[in-house]
Amino acid sequence: MANIERFAKTPKAWDALARPGQIGRKAHSLLLMANGRRSERELSMLLGDDVSELAHGLQLQGYLQPIPLVMYSDGDNTLNS
C-alpha cells in the first residue's frame, strides 16, 4: 500500500483566490490547480516547475490541506478481510 499526497484548497485559499495580488502569481496558479485529486508531481508538471517547496509553504500558511490517497496493490487483501 502506498500513500500519495494530494492537496486541496482550504477556505483561506478560496478567499485568497479572490485577491491574486495577496499571495503572488505562482502561488495563485498553484491554488487554482489544487483540487484534491492532483498530486504534487502532477501540479509540478502542469505548472512547469517543481512546486514542492511552494506547496508545503502554502500548507504551513493554511492555504492548502493534504488529502492522502491510499492505493492498494493487487496482492493487498485488506479490503477482503
N, C-alpha and C positions, 0 to 999 in steps of 0.2 A: 504494500500500500504506500502511496506517495502523496504528499501534500503539495499542492501548487497554490501559492498565494496570489490572490487577485485583489484588486482594490475597487472600492465603491465610494461614492461621494457621501459626505455627511451633510447635515443641514447647514453647517458653516460653509461648506463648499458651494452649495446651491446659492447662498447669499453672495458669496464672492464672485460667482459667475455673472451676476447682475452688474458687477463693478470690476471689469477686467484689469483696470489700472492698479487695483489694490494689491494684486499678487504677482503681476508680471506676465508677460505673454506666454512664455514656455509653461509656467505653472498653470495658467488658464487653459492652454491647449491640453495639458495632461488631465486636468479636471474634467474637461469636456469629454475626453475619451474614456475615462474611468467609469465603467458601468457595472462592475461586479462580475463580469464574465470574461474580461480580458486580463491576461496575466501580465506581469511586469515585462516579460520578454515581448509579448505582443504589443504592448504600449510603446516599448522602445522601438520596435520595427515600424509602427505606424508614424511615430514622431521623428524617425530618422536619427535617433541619438539614444544613448543609454540613459534611462530615466530613473535608475535605481536610487541614486542619492536624492534626487528631487522628490520621488515618490515617498521615500521614507521620511524626508524632511516635512513634507505636507501631512504625512500621517502623524508625526510628532506635534505638529501645529493644530491638529484636529480637523483637517480638510478631507483626509482620506481614512477609510477604515478597511482593515484586511478582511477578506472573505475567503476562508480556506475552502478549497475544492479537493475533496478526497477522491482519489482514483484507485480503483481496485484492479489488481492483475487477474488474469484468467485463473490462476491457481489459488486465489483467495476465496475461501468459502465462508467468510464471516456473515454474509447475507443469508446463507442457507442454514446456519446453525441456530 
